[in-house]
Amino acid sequence: MQLRFLGAAGTVTGSKTLFSAAGRQFLIDCGAFQGVKNLRARNWAAPAFDVQQLDAVVLTHAHIDHSGYLPVLARYGYKGPVYCTSATRDLCEILLLDSARLEEEQAAFVNRHGKSKHHPALPLFTAEDAHRAIALLRPLPFDTPFALSPEITLNFWHAGHILGAAMAQFDVGGKKLLFSGDLGRQDDPIMLAPAVPETPDFLVLESTYGDRLHDRTDPGAQLAEILNRTFARGGSVIVPAFAVGRVQSLLYWIARQKASGGLPDVPVYLDSPMAINVTKTYAAHRADHRLGPVECAEMCGAATFVTGVDQSKWLDTRAIPLVIIAGSGMATGGRVLHHLKAMAGDWRNTVLFTGFQAPGTRGATMVSGASEVKIFGEYVHVSAEVVQLDTLSAHADYNETLAWLSKFDKPIHHIFLNHGEPAASDSLRRRIAEGLGWPCHVVEPMEQAYLEGDEAIRSHTPAATGEPAERARRPRASEEVGDED
């Protein structure tokens, strides 16, 4: 068995791991890079493997940093199956089509306003590419082994995190390799707790929060306090939120706080067609989360759904306190940019971030205390209060990760840590080594590892440097819109 780490190595985005075994080749996750410009530029490079030799893609979940490169892969000629859970399939259809729309709109915008050094600037992928990728999705049930070949089986286990999120376990001749995907939290009020499969021989484990502990403050009370102090000064709250998972958590807690009297009846608007569609998806996948029919209906009814552009623009003219929840979670695109441009300069308002902000994103810039931020090619002054709410995180922190690992009934031969910033990954490596004594290391970009017997033999391949191969052929738009450097 061989692993090659093509993404989410030394960073939290662009998840892609090439897995070879028994004459077959699989890509586990097919994510887009996000964050600083040199990371986003990697999305324009040709695949670092022979697409025609790929037997299947296996998706752990639908977030763009795990699925957003699929349309590019399809454009390069991949026609094989993409295995995922049923909810992941439904969410990918929503996310990939929305991403394609944004890519095309951004390309049109920069071309129309002459903001690109490429003539013309093109989207990373189109709606046609997205439809081609969606047609390849093949849903599989949880907890049910599926034969990828006579020698290899695949099994999906609940990972928590978001709707449909799975751990992917491969069994090759009795040897088990588990990909954690993004590991959820044990006590999440909406998502199921992460499963504990049969102990794998080898584990590829995410490390996003490997150096942090989550605040244990009641999320509902903390959210209510932030909103109420903003309302008291006559301000409104703008929430850049991830359409899958974070929006639904916000709606859940807002509904509970309003029901208990913790929040006044201030209007709440969900201004994201994608997030609206995702929220409705929860009712179709009841077995994948904890909410009953009544709770699910209350969550969906906690906000007024905004679909039209005119209504979205109208929100920026309202003088009364209100809450606007809009994509995207790191303020990298979408309707939230228009709201930030209109409202971030008012000291009475609050910009509330509710999740991890990758370095180089607008969200990270604002959370760090920047007095201005670049939006649509112009610098916008930030006078609004900027708050980061960490209690809604969908990722396990290091204590929760160690608690999950300790449930396995025997030591794991080797753990590969990916999907984390260097400090976070190395911190988790040290805690695993000291607390459990299991062999563990942080993977490097383009690293190869050979799994032989009970050992993992590493073979390093230098990370690619220089200009991506696609640059000369495909002038791009999406990495220029929202550049902050």
C-alpha positions as CSV (number, residue, x, y, z in Angstrom):
1,M,0.0,0.0,0.0
2,Q,1.2,3.5,-0.8
3,L,0.1,7.0,0.2
4,R,0.9,10.3,-1.5
5,F,-0.2,13.5,0.2
6,L,-1.2,16.0,-2.6
7,G,-3.1,18.5,-0.4
8,A,-4.0,19.4,3.2
9,A,-0.3,18.8,4.0
10,G,1.1,21.8,6.0
11,T,-2.3,23.5,5.6
12,V,-6.0,22.8,6.2
13,T,-7.3,23.0,2.7
14,G,-7.0,21.3,-0.6
15,S,-7.5,17.8,0.8
16,K,-6.2,15.1,-1.6
17,T,-4.5,11.9,-0.8
18,L,-3.6,9.3,-3.5
19,F,-3.9,5.8,-2.2
20,S,-2.5,2.8,-4.2
21,A,-3.1,-0.8,-3.3
22,A,-3.4,-4.2,-5.1
23,G,-3.0,-2.6,-8.5
24,R,-5.7,0.0,-7.9
25,Q,-5.4,3.7,-7.4
26,F,-7.9,5.9,-5.4
27,L,-8.0,9.6,-4.6
28,I,-9.4,10.3,-1.1
29,D,-11.0,13.7,-1.2
30,C,-10.7,16.1,-4.0
31,G,-10.6,19.5,-2.4
32,A,-9.8,23.0,-3.5
33,F,-7.1,25.1,-1.8
34,Q,-8.3,28.2,0.0
35,G,-6.5,31.0,1.9
36,V,-3.4,32.9,0.8
37,K,-2.7,33.5,-2.9
38,N,0.1,31.0,-3.3
39,L,-2.3,28.3,-2.0
40,R,-5.2,29.3,-4.2
41,A,-2.8,29.3,-7.2
42,R,-2.4,25.5,-6.7
43,N,-6.0,25.0,-7.9
44,W,-4.9,26.0,-11.4
45,A,-2.1,23.4,-11.7
46,A,-2.7,20.2,-13.6
47,P,-3.5,17.1,-11.4
48,A,-0.3,15.7,-9.9
49,F,-1.1,12.2,-11.1
50,D,-2.4,10.4,-14.2
51,V,-6.1,11.0,-14.2
52,Q,-6.6,8.0,-16.6
53,Q,-5.0,5.6,-14.0
54,L,-7.4,6.6,-11.3
55,D,-9.9,3.9,-10.4
56,A,-12.2,5.9,-8.1
57,V,-12.5,9.0,-5.9
58,V,-13.7,8.7,-2.3
59,L,-15.2,11.8,-0.6
60,T,-15.3,12.0,3.2
61,H,-17.7,15.0,3.0
62,A,-19.0,17.9,0.9
63,H,-17.0,20.9,2.2
64,I,-15.3,22.7,-0.7
65,D,-11.8,22.1,0.7
66,H,-12.6,18.3,0.3
67,S,-14.8,18.4,-2.9
68,G,-14.2,21.6,-4.7
69,Y,-11.5,20.3,-7.2
70,L,-13.9,17.6,-8.5
71,P,-15.1,19.8,-11.5
72,V,-11.5,20.4,-12.5
73,L,-10.8,16.7,-12.3
74,A,-13.8,16.1,-14.5
75,R,-12.6,18.7,-17.0
76,Y,-9.3,16.8,-17.2
77,G,-11.2,13.8,-18.3
78,Y,-11.9,11.8,-15.2
79,K,-15.0,9.6,-15.8
80,G,-14.8,7.1,-13.0
81,P,-17.0,6.8,-9.9
82,V,-16.9,9.2,-6.9
83,Y,-18.0,7.3,-3.8
84,C,-19.6,9.3,-1.0
85,T,-22.6,9.1,1.4
86,S,-26.1,10.0,0.3
87,A,-26.2,13.3,2.1
88,T,-22.7,14.2,0.8
89,R,-24.0,13.6,-2.7
90,D,-26.9,15.9,-2.2
91,L,-24.8,18.6,-0.6
92,C,-22.1,18.4,-3.3
93,E,-24.7,19.1,-6.0
94,I,-25.7,22.3,-4.1
95,L,-22.1,23.4,-3.3
96,L,-20.5,22.6,-6.6
97,L,-23.1,24.3,-8.7
98,D,-23.1,27.3,-6.5
99,S,-19.3,27.5,-6.6
100,A,-19.4,27.2,-10.4
101,R,-21.9,30.1,-10.5
102,L,-19.6,32.2,-8.3
103,E,-16.6,31.4,-10.5
104,E,-18.4,32.4,-13.6
105,E,-19.8,35.6,-12.0
106,Q,-16.3,36.6,-10.7
107,A,-14.8,36.1,-14.1
108,A,-17.5,38.2,-15.7
109,F,-17.1,40.9,-13.0
110,V,-13.3,41.3,-13.4
111,N,-13.6,41.2,-17.2
112,R,-16.3,43.8,-17.2
113,H,-14.4,46.2,-14.8
114,G,-11.0,45.5,-16.2
115,K,-9.7,44.2,-12.8
116,S,-7.8,41.3,-14.2
117,K,-4.3,41.2,-15.8
118,H,-5.6,38.2,-17.9
119,H,-7.6,38.9,-21.0
120,P,-10.0,37.4,-20.7
121,A,-10.0,36.0,-17.2
122,L,-11.7,32.6,-17.0
123,P,-13.3,30.8,-14.1
124,L,-11.5,27.9,-12.4
125,F,-14.4,25.7,-13.6
126,T,-17.8,26.2,-15.1
127,A,-21.3,25.0,-14.5
128,E,-20.8,22.4,-17.2
129,D,-17.7,21.1,-15.4
130,A,-19.7,20.9,-12.1
131,H,-22.6,19.0,-13.8
132,R,-20.1,16.6,-15.2
133,A,-18.6,16.0,-11.7
134,I,-22.0,15.6,-10.1
135,A,-23.0,12.9,-12.6
136,L,-20.1,10.8,-11.2
137,L,-21.2,10.8,-7.6
138,R,-22.2,7.3,-6.4
139,P,-23.8,7.2,-2.9
140,L,-23.0,4.4,-0.5
141,P,-24.7,3.7,2.9
142,F,-22.9,4.0,6.2
143,D,-21.6,0.9,8.0
144,T,-21.9,-1.3,5.0
145,P,-18.7,-2.7,3.3
146,F,-18.5,-2.1,-0.4
147,A,-16.2,-4.1,-2.7
148,L,-14.0,-1.8,-4.7
149,S,-12.2,-4.8,-6.1
150,P,-11.8,-8.5,-5.1
151,E,-9.0,-7.5,-2.7
152,I,-10.3,-4.1,-1.4
153,T,-13.4,-3.1,0.5
154,L,-14.5,0.4,1.5
155,N,-16.7,1.2,4.6
156,F,-18.1,4.6,5.6
157,W,-18.5,5.4,9.3
158,H,-20.1,8.5,10.8
159,A,-17.6,11.2,11.5
160,G,-20.0,13.9,12.9
161,H,-18.7,17.3,11.7
162,I,-21.4,18.0,9.1
163,L,-24.4,16.3,7.4
164,G,-23.2,13.2,5.6
165,A,-19.5,13.4,6.8
166,A,-17.8,10.1,7.0
167,M,-14.6,8.4,7.9
168,A,-13.4,6.1,5.0
169,Q,-12.0,2.8,6.0
170,F,-10.2,0.6,3.4
171,D,-9.6,-3.1,4.1
172,V,-6.8,-4.6,1.9
173,G,-6.2,-8.2,2.5
174,G,-6.9,-7.8,6.2
175,K,-4.9,-4.6,6.7
176,K,-7.1,-1.6,7.6
177,L,-6.4,2.0,6.6
178,L,-8.7,4.7,8.0
179,F,-9.1,8.2,6.8
180,S,-10.8,10.3,9.5
181,G,-12.0,13.1,7.2
182,D,-12.9,16.0,9.4
183,L,-13.6,14.6,12.9
184,G,-16.7,16.0,14.6
185,R,-17.5,16.5,18.3
186,Q,-18.9,14.1,20.8
187,D,-21.5,16.4,22.3
188,D,-22.6,18.3,19.2
189,P,-26.4,19.1,19.6
190,I,-27.1,18.5,15.9
191,M,-24.6,16.0,14.5
192,L,-24.0,12.4,15.6
193,A,-20.9,11.6,17.6
194,P,-17.9,10.2,15.7
195,A,-18.1,6.4,15.4
196,V,-15.3,4.2,16.7
197,P,-14.6,1.6,14.0
198,E,-12.6,-1.6,14.4
199,T,-9.0,-0.4,15.2
200,P,-7.2,0.4,11.9
201,D,-3.6,-0.6,11.3
202,F,-2.9,2.9,9.9
203,L,-4.8,6.2,10.3
204,V,-4.7,9.4,8.3
205,L,-6.0,11.9,10.9
206,E,-7.0,15.6,10.6
207,S,-5.3,18.1,13.0
208,T,-7.1,21.4,12.5
209,Y,-7.5,22.0,16.2
210,G,-4.4,20.1,17.3
211,D,-3.2,22.9,19.5
212,R,-6.5,24.3,20.8
213,L,-9.2,23.5,23.3
214,H,-12.7,24.7,22.5
215,D,-14.4,27.2,24.8
216,R,-17.0,25.3,26.9
217,T,-19.2,28.3,27.4
218,D,-22.9,27.7,26.4
219,P,-23.0,28.6,22.7
220,G,-26.6,29.9,22.9
221,A,-25.9,32.2,25.8
222,Q,-22.7,33.5,24.2
223,L,-24.4,34.1,20.9
224,A,-27.3,35.9,22.7
225,E,-24.8,38.2,24.6
226,I,-23.1,39.2,21.4
227,L,-26.3,39.9,19.5
228,N,-28.0,41.7,22.5
229,R,-25.1,44.1,23.0
230,T,-25.2,45.0,19.3
231,F,-28.9,45.6,19.4
232,A,-28.5,47.8,22.5
233,R,-26.4,50.3,20.6
234,G,-28.8,50.2,17.6
235,G,-26.6,48.0,15.4
236,S,-27.1,45.0,13.2
237,V,-25.1,41.8,13.0
238,I,-23.5,40.5,9.8
239,V,-22.5,36.8,10.0
240,P,-20.3,35.4,7.3
241,A,-21.1,31.7,7.8
242,F,-20.3,28.4,6.2
243,A,-23.4,27.2,4.3
244,V,-23.0,23.6,5.5
245,G,-23.1,23.0,9.2
246,R,-22.4,26.5,10.7
247,V,-25.5,28.2,9.3
248,Q,-27.7,25.4,10.7
249,S,-26.0,25.6,14.1
250,L,-26.6,29.3,14.2
251,L,-30.3,28.9,13.3
252,Y,-30.6,26.1,15.9
253,W,-29.3,28.3,18.7
254,I,-31.2,31.4,17.6
255,A,-34.4,29.5,17.6
256,R,-33.7,28.1,21.1
257,Q,-32.7,31.6,22.5
258,K,-35.8,33.2,21.1
259,A,-38.0,30.5,22.5
260,S,-36.4,30.9,26.0
261,G,-36.5,34.7,25.9
262,G,-32.8,35.1,25.6
263,L,-33.2,37.0,22.4
264,P,-35.8,39.6,21.4
265,D,-37.9,39.1,18.3
266,V,-35.3,40.9,16.0
267,P,-35.6,39.8,12.4
268,V,-33.1,37.3,11.1
269,Y,-32.4,36.8,7.4
270,L,-30.6,34.0,5.8
271,D,-29.2,35.6,2.6
272,S,-27.7,32.6,0.8
273,P,-29.6,30.5,-1.7
274,M,-27.0,27.8,-1.2
275,A,-27.4,27.8,2.6
276,I,-31.2,27.8,2.2
277,N,-31.0,24.6,0.1
278,V,-28.6,23.0,2.5
279,T,-30.9,23.7,5.5
280,K,-33.8,22.1,3.7
281,T,-31.6,19.0,3.1
282,Y,-31.6,18.2,6.8
283,A,-35.2,17.1,6.7
284,A,-34.3,14.5,3.9
285,H,-31.5,12.9,5.9
286,R,-33.0,12.5,9.4
287,A,-30.9,9.4,10.2
288,D,-27.7,11.4,9.8
289,H,-28.3,13.9,12.6
290,R,-29.9,14.1,16.1
291,L,-32.8,16.5,15.4
292,G,-36.4,15.3,15.6
293,P,-39.1,16.6,13.2
294,V,-40.1,19.5,15.5
295,E,-36.5,20.6,16.2
296,C,-35.7,20.4,12.5
297,A,-38.7,22.6,11.6
298,E,-37.8,25.1,14.3
299,M,-34.3,25.4,13.0
300,C,-35.5,25.9,9.4
301,G,-38.0,28.5,10.6
302,A,-35.6,30.6,12.6
303,A,-34.8,33.0,9.7
304,T,-36.5,34.6,6.7
305,F,-35.0,33.1,3.6
306,V,-33.7,35.6,1.1
307,T,-33.4,34.4,-2.5
308,G,-33.7,37.4,-4.7
309,V,-30.9,39.9,-5.4
310,D,-33.2,42.9,-4.9
311,Q,-34.2,41.7,-1.4
312,S,-30.6,41.2,-0.6
313,K,-29.8,44.8,-1.5
314,W,-32.7,46.0,0.5
315,L,-31.3,44.5,3.6
316,D,-28.4,47.0,3.5
317,T,-30.9,49.9,3.6
318,R,-32.7,48.8,6.8
319,A,-32.2,51.2,9.7
320,I,-33.4,48.8,12.5
321,P,-31.4,46.1,14.2
322,L,-31.4,42.8,12.4
323,V,-29.2,39.8,11.8
324,I,-27.9,38.9,8.3
325,I,-26.4,35.4,7.9
326,A,-24.7,35.1,4.5
327,G,-21.9,33.1,2.8
328,S,-19.1,32.6,2.9
329,G,-17.6,31.6,6.2
330,M,-14.2,33.2,5.6
331,A,-15.7,36.2,3.7
332,T,-14.0,35.1,0.5
333,G,-17.0,35.6,-1.7
334,G,-20.7,35.6,-2.0
335,R,-23.4,38.1,-0.9
336,V,-21.8,38.7,2.5
337,L,-19.2,40.9,0.7
338,H,-21.8,43.4,-0.3
339,H,-23.2,43.5,3.3
340,L,-19.7,44.0,4.7
341,K,-18.9,46.8,2.2
342,A,-22.2,48.5,3.2
343,M,-22.1,47.9,6.9
344,A,-18.5,47.3,8.2
345,G,-17.8,51.0,8.5
346,D,-20.6,51.6,11.1
347,W,-19.3,51.3,14.7
348,R,-22.7,50.2,15.9
349,N,-22.7,47.0,13.9
350,T,-21.0,43.7,14.6
351,V,-19.3,41.3,12.2
352,L,-19.5,37.8,13.7
353,F,-17.2,35.0,12.5
354,T,-18.2,31.6,13.7
355,G,-15.4,29.2,12.5
356,F,-11.8,28.7,11.6
357,Q,-10.4,31.5,9.4
358,A,-7.6,30.3,7.1
359,P,-4.5,32.5,6.8
360,G,-4.8,34.9,4.0
361,T,-8.6,35.1,3.9
362,R,-10.6,38.2,4.5
363,G,-12.0,36.7,7.7
364,A,-8.5,36.1,9.1
365,T,-7.6,39.7,8.2
366,M,-10.6,41.1,10.0
367,V,-10.3,38.9,13.1
368,S,-6.7,40.0,13.5
369,G,-7.9,43.5,14.0
370,A,-7.2,45.1,10.6
371,S,-8.7,48.6,10.2
372,E,-9.5,48.1,6.6
373,V,-10.2,45.2,4.2
374,K,-10.1,44.9,0.4
375,I,-13.5,44.1,-1.2
376,F,-14.2,44.2,-4.9
377,G,-10.8,45.9,-5.5
378,E,-11.4,48.7,-3.0
379,Y,-10.4,49.1,0.6
380,V,-13.2,49.3,3.1
381,H,-12.8,50.8,6.5
382,V,-13.7,48.5,9.4
383,S,-15.3,50.3,12.4
384,A,-17.7,47.6,13.3
385,E,-17.0,45.3,16.2
386,V,-15.4,42.1,14.9
387,V,-16.0,39.0,17.0
388,Q,-15.0,35.4,16.6
389,L,-17.2,32.8,18.2
390,D,-15.4,29.6,18.7
391,T,-18.0,27.6,20.6
392,L,-19.8,26.5,17.4
393,S,-16.8,24.7,15.9
394,A,-17.6,21.4,14.1
395,H,-14.0,20.1,14.5
396,A,-12.8,18.1,17.5
397,D,-10.2,19.9,19.6
398,Y,-7.1,18.0,20.8
399,N,-8.7,16.7,23.9
400,E,-11.7,15.4,22.0
401,T,-9.4,13.9,19.4
402,L,-7.3,12.1,22.0
403,A,-10.5,10.9,23.7
404,W,-11.6,9.4,20.4
405,L,-8.3,7.7,19.8
406,S,-8.3,6.2,23.3
407,K,-11.5,4.3,22.5
408,F,-9.6,2.0,20.1
409,D,-9.0,-1.4,21.7
410,K,-5.3,-1.6,20.6
411,P,-2.5,0.7,19.4
412,I,-2.5,1.9,15.8
413,H,0.7,1.1,14.0
414,H,1.2,4.5,12.6
415,I,-0.8,7.8,12.4
416,F,-0.3,10.3,9.6
417,L,-1.4,13.9,10.6
418,N,-2.7,16.1,7.8
419,H,-5.3,18.9,7.5
420,G,-3.7,21.4,9.9
421,E,-1.5,24.4,10.1
422,P,2.1,23.3,11.0
423,A,1.9,24.4,14.7
424,A,-1.4,22.7,15.3
425,S,-0.3,19.5,13.6
426,D,2.9,19.2,15.5
427,S,1.2,20.0,18.7
428,L,-1.2,17.0,18.2
429,R,1.7,14.8,17.1
430,R,3.5,15.5,20.4
431,R,0.3,14.9,22.5
432,I,-0.3,11.5,20.7
433,A,3.3,10.5,21.2
434,E,3.4,11.5,24.9
435,G,-0.2,10.4,25.8
436,L,-0.6,7.2,23.8
437,G,3.0,6.3,22.7
438,W,1.8,5.5,19.2
439,P,4.1,6.2,16.1
440,C,2.9,9.4,14.5
441,H,4.2,12.1,12.2
442,V,3.1,15.3,10.4
443,V,2.9,14.8,6.6
444,E,4.7,17.1,4.2
445,P,3.4,18.3,0.8
446,M,3.9,15.6,-1.9
447,E,5.3,13.1,0.7
448,Q,5.0,9.4,-0.2
449,A,4.7,6.6,2.3
450,Y,4.8,2.9,1.9
451,L,2.8,0.7,4.3
452,E,4.5,-2.6,4.6
453,G,3.5,-5.1,7.3
454,D,3.2,-3.0,10.5
455,E,5.5,-0.2,9.4
456,A,5.1,3.0,7.5
457,I,8.2,3.8,5.4
458,R,8.4,7.4,4.3
459,S,9.8,8.6,1.0
460,H,9.9,12.3,0.5
461,T,9.2,14.0,-2.8
462,P,9.9,17.8,-2.8
463,A,6.8,20.0,-3.1
464,A,6.2,21.5,-6.4
465,T,7.4,25.1,-6.7
466,G,7.2,27.8,-9.3
467,E,4.3,28.9,-11.5
468,P,1.4,26.3,-11.9
469,A,1.4,24.7,-15.3
470,E,-2.1,25.9,-16.1
471,R,-1.3,29.6,-15.8
472,A,-0.1,30.1,-19.3
473,R,-3.1,28.3,-20.9
474,R,-6.0,29.3,-18.6
475,P,-6.0,32.9,-17.4
476,R,-7.8,32.9,-14.1
477,A,-10.3,35.1,-12.3
478,S,-11.2,33.5,-9.0
479,E,-7.8,33.9,-7.3
480,E,-7.9,37.6,-8.2
481,V,-11.3,38.5,-6.9
482,G,-10.9,39.2,-3.2
483,D,-7.1,39.3,-3.2
484,E,-5.8,40.8,0.0
485,D,-2.2,41.2,-0.9
